[in-house]
Amino acid sequence: MDPNQRFWSVNASDEGLQRSVNKSIFAFVARPLTGTKDNQCHIFCDLASSQPASAIVSFANKVLPLSKSSCNML
C-alpha cells in the first residue's frame, strides 16, 4: 500500500452523473531470482469496491512464496 496514502482519481458515471472517485494505490516490486539486477514495479489501484487494495495486498502476502527478509510489499 502507498505509505503516503495517495490516491488515483478515476472518472465515474452513476445514473448520468459524472464524478471523480479516489482509489487506493498499491504496487508490487518483482525482483529477478537470477541474472539481471533490474526490478520491475507494477502499480495498481482498486477499481472494484468488492476487491479493495488492502485485501489484494493481504492475499498476495499470503500466497507468494517469498521470505519477508528478501521482499517488502508496498
PQR file of N, CA, C, O and H, with PARSE charges and radii, in Angstrom:
ATOM      1  N   MET A   1       0.849  -1.169   0.000 -0.4000 1.5000
ATOM      2  CA  MET A   1       0.000   0.000   0.000 -0.0000 2.0000
ATOM      3  C   MET A   1       0.896   1.234   0.000  0.5500 1.7000
ATOM      4  O   MET A   1       2.014   1.197   0.514 -0.5500 1.4000
ATOM      5  N   ASP A   2       0.408   2.307  -0.570 -0.4000 1.5000
ATOM      6  CA  ASP A   2       1.180   3.536  -0.608 -0.0000 2.0000
ATOM      7  C   ASP A   2       1.309   4.097   0.810  0.5500 1.7000
ATOM      8  O   ASP A   2       0.303   4.433   1.436 -0.5500 1.4000
ATOM      9  H   ASP A   2      -0.500   2.337  -0.987  0.4000 1.0000
ATOM     10  N   PRO A   3       2.536   4.202   1.317 -0.5600 1.5000
ATOM     11  CA  PRO A   3       2.717   4.700   2.682  0.2800 2.0000
ATOM     12  C   PRO A   3       2.300   6.159   2.847  0.5500 1.7000
ATOM     13  O   PRO A   3       2.043   6.603   3.966 -0.5500 1.4000
ATOM     14  N   ASN A   4       2.230   6.913   1.743 -0.4000 1.5000
ATOM     15  CA  ASN A   4       1.796   8.314   1.803 -0.0000 2.0000
ATOM     16  C   ASN A   4       0.292   8.466   1.566  0.5500 1.7000
ATOM     17  O   ASN A   4      -0.226   9.581   1.506 -0.5500 1.4000
ATOM     18  H   ASN A   4       2.439   6.552   0.834  0.4000 1.0000
ATOM     19  N   GLN A   5      -0.394   7.342   1.434 -0.4000 1.5000
ATOM     20  CA  GLN A   5      -1.848   7.287   1.239 -0.0000 2.0000
ATOM     21  C   GLN A   5      -2.320   8.183   0.084  0.5500 1.7000
ATOM     22  O   GLN A   5      -3.311   8.903   0.203 -0.5500 1.4000
ATOM     23  H   GLN A   5       0.027   6.436   1.483  0.4000 1.0000
ATOM     24  N   ARG A   6      -1.583   8.119  -1.037 -0.4000 1.5000
ATOM     25  CA  ARG A   6      -2.007   8.849  -2.233 -0.0000 2.0000
ATOM     26  C   ARG A   6      -3.080   8.046  -2.944  0.5500 1.7000
ATOM     27  O   ARG A   6      -3.194   6.835  -2.751 -0.5500 1.4000
ATOM     28  H   ARG A   6      -0.778   7.534  -1.133  0.4000 1.0000
ATOM     29  N   PHE A   7      -3.861   8.721  -3.762 -0.4000 1.5000
ATOM     30  CA  PHE A   7      -4.958   8.079  -4.474 -0.0000 2.0000
ATOM     31  C   PHE A   7      -4.858   8.334  -5.961  0.5500 1.7000
ATOM     32  O   PHE A   7      -4.222   9.292  -6.401 -0.5500 1.4000
ATOM     33  H   PHE A   7      -3.768   9.704  -3.919  0.4000 1.0000
ATOM     34  N   TRP A   8      -5.500   7.459  -6.739 -0.4000 1.5000
ATOM     35  CA  TRP A   8      -5.641   7.622  -8.180 -0.0000 2.0000
ATOM     36  C   TRP A   8      -7.059   8.129  -8.392  0.5500 1.7000
ATOM     37  O   TRP A   8      -8.015   7.520  -7.911 -0.5500 1.4000
ATOM     38  H   TRP A   8      -6.016   6.681  -6.381  0.4000 1.0000
ATOM     39  N   SER A   9      -7.200   9.224  -9.100 -0.4000 1.5000
ATOM     40  CA  SER A   9      -8.510   9.804  -9.350 -0.0000 2.0000
ATOM     41  C   SER A   9      -9.088   9.201 -10.625  0.5500 1.7000
ATOM     42  O   SER A   9      -8.471   9.277 -11.688 -0.5500 1.4000
ATOM     43  H   SER A   9      -6.424   9.719  -9.491  0.4000 1.0000
ATOM     44  N   VAL A  10     -10.273   8.600 -10.519 -0.4000 1.5000
ATOM     45  CA  VAL A  10     -10.918   7.901 -11.630 -0.0000 2.0000
ATOM     46  C   VAL A  10     -12.264   8.558 -11.908  0.5500 1.7000
ATOM     47  O   VAL A  10     -13.034   8.816 -10.983 -0.5500 1.4000
ATOM     48  H   VAL A  10     -10.774   8.538  -9.656  0.4000 1.0000
ATOM     49  N   ASN A  11     -12.550   8.830 -13.178 -0.4000 1.5000
ATOM     50  CA  ASN A  11     -13.852   9.377 -13.544 -0.0000 2.0000
ATOM     51  C   ASN A  11     -14.886   8.267 -13.511  0.5500 1.7000
ATOM     52  O   ASN A  11     -14.672   7.184 -14.055 -0.5500 1.4000
ATOM     53  H   ASN A  11     -11.925   8.620 -13.930  0.4000 1.0000
ATOM     54  N   ALA A  12     -16.014   8.550 -12.864 -0.4000 1.5000
ATOM     55  CA  ALA A  12     -17.082   7.560 -12.747 -0.0000 2.0000
ATOM     56  C   ALA A  12     -18.386   8.172 -13.230  0.5500 1.7000
ATOM     57  O   ALA A  12     -18.590   9.383 -13.143 -0.5500 1.4000
ATOM     58  H   ALA A  12     -16.188   9.430 -12.422  0.4000 1.0000
ATOM     59  N   SER A  13     -19.258   7.328 -13.735 -0.4000 1.5000
ATOM     60  CA  SER A  13     -20.555   7.779 -14.214 -0.0000 2.0000
ATOM     61  C   SER A  13     -21.633   6.945 -13.534  0.5500 1.7000
ATOM     62  O   SER A  13     -21.749   5.747 -13.789 -0.5500 1.4000
ATOM     63  H   SER A  13     -19.092   6.344 -13.806  0.4000 1.0000
ATOM     64  N   ASP A  14     -22.417   7.575 -12.674 -0.4000 1.5000
ATOM     65  CA  ASP A  14     -23.520   6.897 -11.983 -0.0000 2.0000
ATOM     66  C   ASP A  14     -24.825   7.599 -12.330  0.5500 1.7000
ATOM     67  O   ASP A  14     -25.007   8.778 -12.027 -0.5500 1.4000
ATOM     68  H   ASP A  14     -22.322   8.548 -12.466  0.4000 1.0000
ATOM     69  N   GLU A  15     -25.723   6.871 -12.964 -0.4000 1.5000
ATOM     70  CA  GLU A  15     -27.037   7.391 -13.337 -0.0000 2.0000
ATOM     71  C   GLU A  15     -26.928   8.726 -14.070  0.5500 1.7000
ATOM     72  O   GLU A  15     -27.703   9.647 -13.811 -0.5500 1.4000
ATOM     73  H   GLU A  15     -25.576   5.913 -13.211  0.4000 1.0000
ATOM     74  N   GLY A  16     -25.962   8.827 -14.988 -0.4000 1.5000
ATOM     75  CA  GLY A  16     -25.799  10.016 -15.800 -0.0000 2.0000
ATOM     76  C   GLY A  16     -24.996  11.127 -15.146  0.5500 1.7000
ATOM     77  O   GLY A  16     -24.741  12.151 -15.780 -0.5500 1.4000
ATOM     78  H   GLY A  16     -25.333   8.079 -15.199  0.4000 1.0000
ATOM     79  N   LEU A  17     -24.593  10.954 -13.901 -0.4000 1.5000
ATOM     80  CA  LEU A  17     -23.807  11.972 -13.210 -0.0000 2.0000
ATOM     81  C   LEU A  17     -22.331  11.637 -13.326  0.5500 1.7000
ATOM     82  O   LEU A  17     -21.917  10.512 -13.048 -0.5500 1.4000
ATOM     83  H   LEU A  17     -24.800  10.122 -13.385  0.4000 1.0000
ATOM     84  N   GLN A  18     -21.543  12.611 -13.733 -0.4000 1.5000
ATOM     85  CA  GLN A  18     -20.093  12.439 -13.813 -0.0000 2.0000
ATOM     86  C   GLN A  18     -19.473  12.885 -12.492  0.5500 1.7000
ATOM     87  O   GLN A  18     -19.816  13.943 -11.965 -0.5500 1.4000
ATOM     88  H   GLN A  18     -21.879  13.526 -13.959  0.4000 1.0000
ATOM     89  N   ARG A  19     -18.572  12.086 -11.967 -0.4000 1.5000
ATOM     90  CA  ARG A  19     -17.876  12.459 -10.738 -0.0000 2.0000
ATOM     91  C   ARG A  19     -16.506  11.829 -10.720  0.5500 1.7000
ATOM     92  O   ARG A  19     -16.235  10.894 -11.474 -0.5500 1.4000
ATOM     93  H   ARG A  19     -18.293  11.226 -12.395  0.4000 1.0000
ATOM     94  N   SER A  20     -15.651  12.328  -9.874 -0.4000 1.5000
ATOM     95  CA  SER A  20     -14.310  11.802  -9.717 -0.0000 2.0000
ATOM     96  C   SER A  20     -14.249  11.004  -8.415  0.5500 1.7000
ATOM     97  O   SER A  20     -14.676  11.479  -7.363 -0.5500 1.4000
ATOM     98  H   SER A  20     -15.872  13.087  -9.261  0.4000 1.0000
ATOM     99  N   VAL A  21     -13.714   9.786  -8.502 -0.4000 1.5000
ATOM    100  CA  VAL A  21     -13.622   8.905  -7.339 -0.0000 2.0000
ATOM    101  C   VAL A  21     -12.150   8.611  -7.067  0.5500 1.7000
ATOM    102  O   VAL A  21     -11.399   8.294  -7.989 -0.5500 1.4000
ATOM    103  H   VAL A  21     -13.367   9.400  -9.356  0.4000 1.0000
ATOM    104  N   ASN A  22     -11.738   8.716  -5.810 -0.4000 1.5000
ATOM    105  CA  ASN A  22     -10.360   8.405  -5.428 -0.0000 2.0000
ATOM    106  C   ASN A  22     -10.225   6.931  -5.079  0.5500 1.7000
ATOM    107  O   ASN A  22     -10.995   6.403  -4.277 -0.5500 1.4000
ATOM    108  H   ASN A  22     -12.349   8.973  -5.061  0.4000 1.0000
ATOM    109  N   LYS A  23      -9.246   6.270  -5.682 -0.4000 1.5000
ATOM    110  CA  LYS A  23      -8.998   4.849  -5.451 -0.0000 2.0000
ATOM    111  C   LYS A  23      -7.617   4.661  -4.841  0.5500 1.7000
ATOM    112  O   LYS A  23      -6.679   5.378  -5.189 -0.5500 1.4000
ATOM    113  H   LYS A  23      -8.621   6.699  -6.333  0.4000 1.0000
ATOM    114  N   SER A  24      -7.491   3.704  -3.939 -0.4000 1.5000
ATOM    115  CA  SER A  24      -6.211   3.422  -3.278 -0.0000 2.0000
ATOM    116  C   SER A  24      -5.196   2.874  -4.269  0.5500 1.7000
ATOM    117  O   SER A  24      -5.538   2.105  -5.167 -0.5500 1.4000
ATOM    118  H   SER A  24      -8.254   3.121  -3.657  0.4000 1.0000
ATOM    119  N   ILE A  25      -3.944   3.280  -4.093 -0.4000 1.5000
ATOM    120  CA  ILE A  25      -2.852   2.830  -4.949 -0.0000 2.0000
ATOM    121  C   ILE A  25      -2.031   1.781  -4.202  0.5500 1.7000
ATOM    122  O   ILE A  25      -1.765   1.922  -3.008 -0.5500 1.4000
ATOM    123  H   ILE A  25      -3.666   3.904  -3.363  0.4000 1.0000
ATOM    124  N   PHE A  26      -1.631   0.720  -4.921 -0.4000 1.5000
ATOM    125  CA  PHE A  26      -0.721  -0.267  -4.356 -0.0000 2.0000
ATOM    126  C   PHE A  26       0.197  -0.766  -5.452  0.5500 1.7000
ATOM    127  O   PHE A  26      -0.112  -0.638  -6.637 -0.5500 1.4000
ATOM    128  H   PHE A  26      -1.848   0.605  -5.890  0.4000 1.0000
ATOM    129  N   ALA A  27       1.321  -1.332  -5.059 -0.4000 1.5000
ATOM    130  CA  ALA A  27       2.306  -1.757  -6.052 -0.0000 2.0000
ATOM    131  C   ALA A  27       3.008  -3.023  -5.608  0.5500 1.7000
ATOM    132  O   ALA A  27       3.080  -3.332  -4.419 -0.5500 1.4000
ATOM    133  H   ALA A  27       1.572  -1.435  -4.096  0.4000 1.0000
ATOM    134  N   PHE A  28       3.517  -3.742  -6.575 -0.4000 1.5000
ATOM    135  CA  PHE A  28       4.348  -4.922  -6.335 -0.0000 2.0000
ATOM    136  C   PHE A  28       5.674  -4.704  -7.049  0.5500 1.7000
ATOM    137  O   PHE A  28       5.700  -4.284  -8.205 -0.5500 1.4000
ATOM    138  H   PHE A  28       3.459  -3.491  -7.541  0.4000 1.0000
ATOM    139  N   VAL A  29       6.755  -4.985  -6.369 -0.4000 1.5000
ATOM    140  CA  VAL A  29       8.079  -4.917  -6.974 -0.0000 2.0000
ATOM    141  C   VAL A  29       8.536  -6.345  -7.216  0.5500 1.7000
ATOM    142  O   VAL A  29       8.633  -7.137  -6.278 -0.5500 1.4000
ATOM    143  H   VAL A  29       6.733  -5.326  -5.429  0.4000 1.0000
ATOM    144  N   ALA A  30       8.817  -6.676  -8.473 -0.4000 1.5000
ATOM    145  CA  ALA A  30       9.271  -8.011  -8.845 -0.0000 2.0000
ATOM    146  C   ALA A  30      10.783  -7.987  -8.996  0.5500 1.7000
ATOM    147  O   ALA A  30      11.332  -7.237  -9.804 -0.5500 1.4000
ATOM    148  H   ALA A  30       8.738  -6.032  -9.234  0.4000 1.0000
ATOM    149  N   ARG A  31      11.434  -8.807  -8.217 -0.4000 1.5000
ATOM    150  CA  ARG A  31      12.894  -8.908  -8.289 -0.0000 2.0000
ATOM    151  C   ARG A  31      13.253 -10.239  -8.932  0.5500 1.7000
ATOM    152  O   ARG A  31      12.729 -11.279  -8.533 -0.5500 1.4000
ATOM    153  H   ARG A  31      10.988  -9.415  -7.561  0.4000 1.0000
ATOM    154  N   PRO A  32      14.134 -10.221  -9.918 -0.5600 1.5000
ATOM    155  CA  PRO A  32      14.519 -11.472 -10.578  0.2800 2.0000
ATOM    156  C   PRO A  32      15.326 -12.356  -9.632  0.5500 1.7000
ATOM    157  O   PRO A  32      16.081 -11.863  -8.795 -0.5500 1.4000
ATOM    158  N   LEU A  33      15.155 -13.672  -9.779 -0.4000 1.5000
ATOM    159  CA  LEU A  33      15.900 -14.612  -8.937 -0.0000 2.0000
ATOM    160  C   LEU A  33      17.362 -14.665  -9.337  0.5500 1.7000
ATOM    161  O   LEU A  33      18.245 -14.760  -8.484 -0.5500 1.4000
ATOM    162  H   LEU A  33      14.541 -14.072 -10.460  0.4000 1.0000
ATOM    163  N   THR A  34      17.614 -14.603 -10.631 -0.4000 1.5000
ATOM    164  CA  THR A  34      18.994 -14.637 -11.135 -0.0000 2.0000
ATOM    165  C   THR A  34      19.122 -13.691 -12.311  0.5500 1.7000
ATOM    166  O   THR A  34      18.126 -13.167 -12.810 -0.5500 1.4000
ATOM    167  H   THR A  34      16.897 -14.526 -11.324  0.4000 1.0000
ATOM    168  N   GLY A  35      20.342 -13.475 -12.748 -0.4000 1.5000
ATOM    169  CA  GLY A  35      20.561 -12.674 -13.946 -0.0000 2.0000
ATOM    170  C   GLY A  35      20.545 -11.192 -13.672  0.5500 1.7000
ATOM    171  O   GLY A  35      21.267 -10.704 -12.802 -0.5500 1.4000
ATOM    172  H   GLY A  35      21.151 -13.900 -12.343  0.4000 1.0000
ATOM    173  N   THR A  36      19.721 -10.472 -14.412 -0.4000 1.5000
ATOM    174  CA  THR A  36      19.687  -9.019 -14.337 -0.0000 2.0000
ATOM    175  C   THR A  36      19.363  -8.512 -12.931  0.5500 1.7000
ATOM    176  O   THR A  36      18.694  -9.191 -12.152 -0.5500 1.4000
ATOM    177  H   THR A  36      19.134 -10.868 -15.118  0.4000 1.0000
ATOM    178  N   LYS A  37      19.839  -7.335 -12.626 -0.4000 1.5000
ATOM    179  CA  LYS A  37      19.581  -6.742 -11.314 -0.0000 2.0000
ATOM    180  C   LYS A  37      18.466  -5.711 -11.377  0.5500 1.7000
ATOM    181  O   LYS A  37      18.202  -5.017 -10.395 -0.5500 1.4000
ATOM    182  H   LYS A  37      20.384  -6.783 -13.259  0.4000 1.0000
ATOM    183  N   ASP A  38      17.812  -5.606 -12.523 -0.4000 1.5000
ATOM    184  CA  ASP A  38      16.720  -4.650 -12.676 -0.0000 2.0000
ATOM    185  C   ASP A  38      15.431  -5.200 -12.061  0.5500 1.7000
ATOM    186  O   ASP A  38      15.036  -6.334 -12.332 -0.5500 1.4000
ATOM    187  H   ASP A  38      18.026  -6.169 -13.321  0.4000 1.0000
ATOM    188  N   ASN A  39      14.791  -4.386 -11.239 -0.4000 1.5000
ATOM    189  CA  ASN A  39      13.491  -4.733 -10.668 -0.0000 2.0000
ATOM    190  C   ASN A  39      12.385  -4.212 -11.573  0.5500 1.7000
ATOM    191  O   ASN A  39      12.601  -3.290 -12.359 -0.5500 1.4000
ATOM    192  H   ASN A  39      15.112  -3.465 -11.019  0.4000 1.0000
ATOM    193  N   GLN A  40      11.208  -4.799 -11.462 -0.4000 1.5000
ATOM    194  CA  GLN A  40      10.034  -4.309 -12.167 -0.0000 2.0000
ATOM    195  C   GLN A  40       9.017  -3.883 -11.128  0.5500 1.7000
ATOM    196  O   GLN A  40       8.763  -4.615 -10.172 -0.5500 1.4000
ATOM    197  H   GLN A  40      11.032  -5.548 -10.824  0.4000 1.0000
ATOM    198  N   CYS A  41       8.432  -2.706 -11.303 -0.4000 1.5000
ATOM    199  CA  CYS A  41       7.412  -2.214 -10.388 -0.0000 2.0000
ATOM    200  C   CYS A  41       6.073  -2.191 -11.121  0.5500 1.7000
ATOM    201  O   CYS A  41       5.955  -1.580 -12.183 -0.5500 1.4000
ATOM    202  H   CYS A  41       8.638  -2.111 -12.080  0.4000 1.0000
ATOM    203  N   HIS A  42       5.076  -2.846 -10.561 -0.4000 1.5000
ATOM    204  CA  HIS A  42       3.732  -2.907 -11.134 -0.0000 2.0000
ATOM    205  C   HIS A  42       2.802  -2.138 -10.201  0.5500 1.7000
ATOM    206  O   HIS A  42       2.621  -2.524  -9.046 -0.5500 1.4000
ATOM    207  H   HIS A  42       5.172  -3.342  -9.698  0.4000 1.0000
ATOM    208  N   ILE A  43       2.213  -1.052 -10.700 -0.4000 1.5000
ATOM    209  CA  ILE A  43       1.374  -0.182  -9.881 -0.0000 2.0000
ATOM    210  C   ILE A  43      -0.086  -0.383 -10.272  0.5500 1.7000
ATOM    211  O   ILE A  43      -0.429  -0.422 -11.453 -0.5500 1.4000
ATOM    212  H   ILE A  43       2.361  -0.739 -11.638  0.4000 1.0000
ATOM    213  N   PHE A  44      -0.942  -0.511  -9.255 -0.4000 1.5000
ATOM    214  CA  PHE A  44      -2.368  -0.781  -9.455 -0.0000 2.0000
ATOM    215  C   PHE A  44      -3.201   0.166  -8.595  0.5500 1.7000
ATOM    216  O   PHE A  44      -2.673   0.854  -7.721 -0.5500 1.4000
ATOM    217  H   PHE A  44      -0.664  -0.479  -8.295  0.4000 1.0000
ATOM    218  N   CYS A  45      -4.512   0.192  -8.853 -0.4000 1.5000
ATOM    219  CA  CYS A  45      -5.456   0.844  -7.946 -0.0000 2.0000
ATOM    220  C   CYS A  45      -6.681  -0.057  -7.840  0.5500 1.7000
ATOM    221  O   CYS A  45      -6.953  -0.860  -8.732 -0.5500 1.4000
ATOM    222  H   CYS A  45      -4.941  -0.367  -9.562  0.4000 1.0000
ATOM    223  N   ASP A  46      -7.412   0.083  -6.744 -0.4000 1.5000
ATOM    224  CA  ASP A  46      -8.575  -0.773  -6.512 -0.0000 2.0000
ATOM    225  C   ASP A  46      -9.817  -0.191  -7.189  0.5500 1.7000
ATOM    226  O   ASP A  46     -10.489   0.669  -6.620 -0.5500 1.4000
ATOM    227  H   ASP A  46      -7.191   0.735  -6.019  0.4000 1.0000
ATOM    228  N   LEU A  47     -10.119  -0.656  -8.399 -0.4000 1.5000
ATOM    229  CA  LEU A  47     -11.265  -0.140  -9.138 -0.0000 2.0000
ATOM    230  C   LEU A  47     -12.582  -0.696  -8.615  0.5500 1.7000
ATOM    231  O   LEU A  47     -13.580   0.025  -8.585 -0.5500 1.4000
ATOM    232  H   LEU A  47      -9.573  -1.354  -8.861  0.4000 1.0000
ATOM    233  N   ALA A  48     -12.609  -1.949  -8.207 -0.4000 1.5000
ATOM    234  CA  ALA A  48     -13.840  -2.574  -7.727 -0.0000 2.0000
ATOM    235  C   ALA A  48     -13.919  -2.481  -6.210  0.5500 1.7000
ATOM    236  O   ALA A  48     -12.985  -2.875  -5.513 -0.5500 1.4000
ATOM    237  H   ALA A  48     -11.798  -2.534  -8.232  0.4000 1.0000
ATOM    238  N   SER A  49     -15.030  -1.963  -5.699 -0.4000 1.5000
ATOM    239  CA  SER A  49     -15.177  -1.837  -4.253 -0.0000 2.0000
ATOM    240  C   SER A  49     -15.239  -3.198  -3.568  0.5500 1.7000
ATOM    241  O   SER A  49     -14.986  -3.301  -2.368 -0.5500 1.4000
ATOM    242  H   SER A  49     -15.789  -1.643  -6.266  0.4000 1.0000
ATOM    243  N   SER A  50     -15.575  -4.241  -4.324 -0.4000 1.5000
ATOM    244  CA  SER A  50     -15.624  -5.586  -3.750 -0.0000 2.0000
ATOM    245  C   SER A  50     -14.231  -6.179  -3.552  0.5500 1.7000
ATOM    246  O   SER A  50     -14.081  -7.179  -2.851 -0.5500 1.4000
ATOM    247  H   SER A  50     -15.781  -4.157  -5.299  0.4000 1.0000
ATOM    248  N   GLN A  51     -13.212  -5.571  -4.162 -0.4000 1.5000
ATOM    249  CA  GLN A  51     -11.829  -6.038  -4.010 -0.0000 2.0000
ATOM    250  C   GLN A  51     -10.929  -4.846  -3.694  0.5500 1.7000
ATOM    251  O   GLN A  51     -10.216  -4.357  -4.571 -0.5500 1.4000
ATOM    252  H   GLN A  51     -13.334  -4.758  -4.732  0.4000 1.0000
ATOM    253  N   PRO A  52     -10.958  -4.370  -2.433 -0.5600 1.5000
ATOM    254  CA  PRO A  52     -10.128  -3.220  -2.076  0.2800 2.0000
ATOM    255  C   PRO A  52      -8.643  -3.564  -2.106  0.5500 1.7000
ATOM    256  O   PRO A  52      -8.260  -4.729  -1.993 -0.5500 1.4000
ATOM    257  N   ALA A  53      -7.820  -2.542  -2.260 -0.4000 1.5000
ATOM    258  CA  ALA A  53      -6.372  -2.727  -2.352 -0.0000 2.0000
ATOM    259  C   ALA A  53      -5.833  -3.499  -1.153  0.5500 1.7000
ATOM    260  O   ALA A  53      -4.975  -4.367  -1.317 -0.5500 1.4000
ATOM    261  H   ALA A  53      -8.131  -1.596  -2.352  0.4000 1.0000
ATOM    262  N   SER A  54      -6.315  -3.201   0.036 -0.4000 1.5000
ATOM    263  CA  SER A  54      -5.815  -3.877   1.232 -0.0000 2.0000
ATOM    264  C   SER A  54      -6.045  -5.387   1.173  0.5500 1.7000
ATOM    265  O   SER A  54      -5.192  -6.153   1.618 -0.5500 1.4000
ATOM    266  H   SER A  54      -7.011  -2.496   0.169  0.4000 1.0000
ATOM    267  N   ALA A  55      -7.180  -5.826   0.632 -0.4000 1.5000
ATOM    268  CA  ALA A  55      -7.470  -7.258   0.515 -0.0000 2.0000
ATOM    269  C   ALA A  55      -6.562  -7.918  -0.517  0.5500 1.7000
ATOM    270  O   ALA A  55      -6.111  -9.045  -0.310 -0.5500 1.4000
ATOM    271  H   ALA A  55      -7.874  -5.203   0.270  0.4000 1.0000
ATOM    272  N   ILE A  56      -6.289  -7.232  -1.623 -0.4000 1.5000
ATOM    273  CA  ILE A  56      -5.429  -7.790  -2.666 -0.0000 2.0000
ATOM    274  C   ILE A  56      -3.997  -7.929  -2.163  0.5500 1.7000
ATOM    275  O   ILE A  56      -3.352  -8.952  -2.392 -0.5500 1.4000
ATOM    276  H   ILE A  56      -6.655  -6.316  -1.791  0.4000 1.0000
ATOM    277  N   VAL A  57      -3.497  -6.896  -1.474 -0.4000 1.5000
ATOM    278  CA  VAL A  57      -2.136  -6.936  -0.935 -0.0000 2.0000
ATOM    279  C   VAL A  57      -2.027  -8.020   0.139  0.5500 1.7000
ATOM    280  O   VAL A  57      -1.031  -8.742   0.181 -0.5500 1.4000
ATOM    281  H   VAL A  57      -4.021  -6.065  -1.287  0.4000 1.0000
ATOM    282  N   SER A  58      -3.024  -8.143   0.995 -0.4000 1.5000
ATOM    283  CA  SER A  58      -3.030  -9.183   2.029 -0.0000 2.0000
ATOM    284  C   SER A  58      -2.996 -10.573   1.401  0.5500 1.7000
ATOM    285  O   SER A  58      -2.254 -11.441   1.860 -0.5500 1.4000
ATOM    286  H   SER A  58      -3.833  -7.556   0.960  0.4000 1.0000
ATOM    287  N   PHE A  59      -3.796 -10.791   0.350 -0.4000 1.5000
ATOM    288  CA  PHE A  59      -3.812 -12.076  -0.340 -0.0000 2.0000
ATOM    289  C   PHE A  59      -2.447 -12.376  -0.949  0.5500 1.7000
ATOM    290  O   PHE A  59      -1.939 -13.490  -0.818 -0.5500 1.4000
ATOM    291  H   PHE A  59      -4.398 -10.086  -0.023  0.4000 1.0000
ATOM    292  N   ALA A  60      -1.845 -11.381  -1.621 -0.4000 1.5000
ATOM    293  CA  ALA A  60      -0.534 -11.585  -2.248 -0.0000 2.0000
ATOM    294  C   ALA A  60       0.526 -11.915  -1.209  0.5500 1.7000
ATOM    295  O   ALA A  60       1.383 -12.763  -1.456 -0.5500 1.4000
ATOM    296  H   ALA A  60      -2.258 -10.476  -1.728  0.4000 1.0000
ATOM    297  N   ASN A  61       0.486 -11.266  -0.061 -0.4000 1.5000
ATOM    298  CA  ASN A  61       1.445 -11.552   1.007 -0.0000 2.0000
ATOM    299  C   ASN A  61       1.328 -12.994   1.497  0.5500 1.7000
ATOM    300  O   ASN A  61       2.319 -13.592   1.918 -0.5500 1.4000
ATOM    301  H   ASN A  61      -0.211 -10.577   0.140  0.4000 1.0000
ATOM    302  N   LYS A  62       0.125 -13.550   1.444 -0.4000 1.5000
ATOM    303  CA  LYS A  62      -0.100 -14.921   1.914 -0.0000 2.0000
ATOM    304  C   LYS A  62       0.316 -15.973   0.891  0.5500 1.7000
ATOM    305  O   LYS A  62       0.835 -17.025   1.265 -0.5500 1.4000
ATOM    306  H   LYS A  62      -0.680 -13.064   1.102  0.4000 1.0000
ATOM    307  N   VAL A  63       0.095 -15.704  -0.397 -0.4000 1.5000
ATOM    308  CA  VAL A  63       0.293 -16.744  -1.402 -0.0000 2.0000
ATOM    309  C   VAL A  63       1.630 -16.704  -2.133  0.5500 1.7000
ATOM    310  O   VAL A  63       2.050 -17.719  -2.689 -0.5500 1.4000
ATOM    311  H   VAL A  63      -0.326 -14.849  -0.701  0.4000 1.0000
ATOM    312  N   LEU A  64       2.313 -15.554  -2.146 -0.4000 1.5000
ATOM    313  CA  LEU A  64       3.590 -15.503  -2.851 -0.0000 2.0000
ATOM    314  C   LEU A  64       4.665 -16.197  -2.030  0.5500 1.7000
ATOM    315  O   LEU A  64       4.816 -15.915  -0.842 -0.5500 1.4000
ATOM    316  H   LEU A  64       1.972 -14.729  -1.694  0.4000 1.0000
ATOM    317  N   PRO A  65       5.407 -17.096  -2.650 -0.5600 1.5000
ATOM    318  CA  PRO A  65       6.413 -17.883  -1.920  0.2800 2.0000
ATOM    319  C   PRO A  65       7.724 -17.118  -1.729  0.5500 1.7000
ATOM    320  O   PRO A  65       8.779 -17.560  -2.185 -0.5500 1.4000
ATOM    321  N   LEU A  66       7.652 -15.971  -1.054 -0.4000 1.5000
ATOM    322  CA  LEU A  66       8.840 -15.168  -0.824 -0.0000 2.0000
ATOM    323  C   LEU A  66       9.028 -14.947   0.672  0.5500 1.7000
ATOM    324  O   LEU A  66       8.059 -14.771   1.410 -0.5500 1.4000
ATOM    325  H   LEU A  66       6.795 -15.612  -0.683  0.4000 1.0000
ATOM    326  N   SER A  67      10.256 -14.959   1.102 -0.4000 1.5000
ATOM    327  CA  SER A  67      10.511 -14.689   2.511 -0.0000 2.0000
ATOM    328  C   SER A  67      10.431 -13.193   2.753  0.5500 1.7000
ATOM    329  O   SER A  67      10.742 -12.402   1.863 -0.5500 1.4000
ATOM    330  H   SER A  67      11.044 -15.103   0.503  0.4000 1.0000
ATOM    331  N   LYS A  68      10.017 -12.800   3.948 -0.4000 1.5000
ATOM    332  CA  LYS A  68       9.878 -11.386   4.281 -0.0000 2.0000
ATOM    333  C   LYS A  68      11.240 -10.683   4.273  0.5500 1.7000
ATOM    334  O   LYS A  68      11.302  -9.476   4.039 -0.5500 1.4000
ATOM    335  H   LYS A  68       9.765 -13.443   4.671  0.4000 1.0000
ATOM    336  N   SER A  69      12.323 -11.412   4.521 -0.4000 1.5000
ATOM    337  CA  SER A  69      13.639 -10.776   4.532 -0.0000 2.0000
ATOM    338  C   SER A  69      14.104 -10.370   3.146  0.5500 1.7000
ATOM    339  O   SER A  69      14.928  -9.464   3.014 -0.5500 1.4000
ATOM    340  H   SER A  69      12.272 -12.392   4.711  0.4000 1.0000
ATOM    341  N   SER A  70      13.588 -11.026   2.100 -0.4000 1.5000
ATOM    342  CA  SER A  70      14.023 -10.710   0.750 -0.0000 2.0000
ATOM    343  C   SER A  70      13.018  -9.861  -0.026  0.5500 1.7000
ATOM    344  O   SER A  70      13.281  -9.465  -1.161 -0.5500 1.4000
ATOM    345  H   SER A  70      12.919 -11.761   2.207  0.4000 1.0000
ATOM    346  N   CYS A  71      11.859  -9.580   0.592 -0.4000 1.5000
ATOM    347  CA  CYS A  71      10.831  -8.869  -0.145 -0.0000 2.0000
ATOM    348  C   CYS A  71       9.999  -8.020   0.797  0.5500 1.7000
ATOM    349  O   CYS A  71       9.677  -8.450   1.905 -0.5500 1.4000
ATOM    350  H   CYS A  71      11.645  -9.901   1.514  0.4000 1.0000
ATOM    351  N   ASN A  72       9.652  -6.830   0.369 -0.4000 1.5000
ATOM    352  CA  ASN A  72       8.732  -5.964   1.106 -0.0000 2.0000
ATOM    353  C   ASN A  72       7.579  -5.615   0.185  0.5500 1.7000
ATOM    354  O   ASN A  72       7.798  -5.113  -0.918 -0.5500 1.4000
ATOM    355  H   ASN A  72       9.913  -6.481  -0.531  0.4000 1.0000
ATOM    356  N   MET A  73       6.359  -5.871   0.619 -0.4000 1.5000
ATOM    357  CA  MET A  73       5.194  -5.492  -0.161 -0.0000 2.0000
ATOM    358  C   MET A  73       4.842  -4.058   0.171  0.5500 1.7000
ATOM    359  O   MET A  73       4.864  -3.663   1.337 -0.5500 1.4000
ATOM    360  H   MET A  73       6.181  -6.279   1.514  0.4000 1.0000
ATOM    361  N   LEU A  74       4.518  -3.280  -0.841 -0.4000 1.5000
ATOM    362  CA  LEU A  74       4.107  -1.888  -0.634 -0.0000 2.0000
ATOM    363  C   LEU A  74       2.629  -1.834  -0.407  0.5500 1.7000
ATOM    364  O   LEU A  74       2.073  -0.754  -0.211 -0.5500 1.4000
ATOM    365  H   LEU A  74       4.499  -3.601  -1.788  0.4000 1.0000
TER
END
